[in-house]
Amino acid sequence: MEYVYPAIFEQNNDGSYTITFPDLPGCISEGKSLSNALDMAQSALTQWIEYLLEEKENLPEPSDIKTIKPSSNQFVNFVKAEIRDNRAVRRTVSIPGWLDVKATDAGISLSKVLQDALKEKLGV
């Protein structure tokens, strides 16, 4: 699931950036460069939303970016967080009996092999 929130990027005297989210008080990050700040903002937002979801707290509605008035050393930009559901899901799969025996004898986790193969196939 994707979430998009506006963030305020404030350039500091040393060229680094401090990032805050008006709708998520306490969600703050920093980046040494603009590129790093964008990455750090996405990471902070993702972790913040994952925490709120885990704690079953309501997510605030994102503000309209047009209502946020940055100061002269600030700009506002959207930041996207992609939240993945990492809970284990049971699936029934079929493999030939001889292959199951070989995998068991080799100590191979079929779940891990399937996860790795799906990630590779999907380019994730």
C-alpha positions in Angstrom: 0.0 0.0 0.0 1.3 3.5 -0.8 1.0 6.6 1.3 1.9 10.1 0.2 2.5 13.0 2.6 3.9 16.5 2.2 7.2 17.1 3.9 9.0 20.4 4.6 12.7 20.4 3.6 14.7 23.0 5.4 18.2 23.8 4.2 20.6 24.3 7.0 23.7 26.5 7.0 26.0 23.6 6.3 24.0 22.5 3.2 22.3 19.6 4.9 18.5 19.4 5.2 16.1 18.8 8.1 12.8 17.2 7.1 9.6 17.4 9.0 6.1 16.2 8.2 3.3 18.7 9.2 0.8 15.9 9.5 3.0 13.6 11.6 4.4 15.5 14.6 7.6 14.0 15.7 8.4 12.4 12.4 11.7 14.2 11.6 14.8 13.2 9.7 17.9 14.8 8.2 20.0 14.4 5.1 23.5 15.6 4.3 22.6 16.4 0.7 19.3 16.9 -1.2 19.5 13.4 -2.6 20.2 11.9 0.8 17.4 14.0 2.4 14.9 12.6 -0.1 16.0 9.1 0.8 15.9 9.8 4.5 12.5 11.4 4.3 11.1 8.3 2.6 12.7 6.0 5.2 11.4 8.1 8.1 7.8 8.2 6.6 7.8 4.5 6.0 8.9 3.7 9.5 6.5 6.1 11.0 3.5 4.7 9.1 4.5 1.1 9.8 4.6 2.0 13.5 1.2 3.7 13.4 -0.3 0.7 11.6 1.3 -1.8 14.0 -0.1 0.1 16.9 -3.5 0.3 15.2 -3.5 4.0 15.4 -5.4 6.2 12.9 -3.4 7.7 10.1 -4.0 11.4 9.7 -5.2 12.7 6.4 -2.3 14.3 4.4 -2.5 18.1 4.2 -3.2 19.9 0.9 0.3 20.9 -0.2 -1.0 24.3 -1.3 -1.9 25.2 2.3 1.7 24.7 3.6 3.7 27.9 3.5 7.4 27.3 3.6 9.9 30.0 4.7 12.7 31.3 2.4 15.1 28.4 3.2 12.4 25.7 2.9 10.5 23.9 0.2 7.6 21.5 0.4 7.7 18.2 -1.5 5.6 15.0 -1.5 7.2 11.9 0.0 5.9 8.4 -0.8 6.0 5.4 1.5 5.4 2.0 0.2 4.3 -0.3 3.0 4.6 -4.0 2.5 2.6 -6.6 4.5 5.4 -8.9 5.8 3.2 -11.3 7.6 3.7 -14.9 6.7 1.0 -16.4 4.5 0.5 -20.1 4.2 0.3 -21.4 0.7 0.0 -25.0 -0.5 2.5 -25.9 -3.2 3.2 -29.2 -4.9 6.6 -30.6 -5.7 7.6 -34.1 -6.7 8.3 -36.4 -3.7 11.9 -37.1 -4.7 12.6 -33.3 -4.8 11.2 -32.9 -1.3 13.4 -35.7 0.0 16.5 -34.1 -1.6 15.7 -30.7 -0.2 15.1 -32.1 3.3 18.3 -34.1 3.2 20.2 -30.9 2.1 18.6 -28.9 4.9 17.0 -26.4 2.4 14.1 -24.3 3.6 11.5 -24.5 0.8 9.9 -21.3 2.1 13.2 -19.4 1.8 13.8 -20.8 -1.7 10.3 -19.9 -2.9 10.6 -16.4 -1.4 14.0 -15.8 -3.1 12.8 -17.2 -6.4 9.7 -15.0 -6.4 11.7 -11.9 -5.5 14.1 -12.6 -8.4 11.3 -13.4 -10.8 9.4 -10.2 -9.8 12.5 -8.0 -9.8 11.9 -7.0 -6.1 
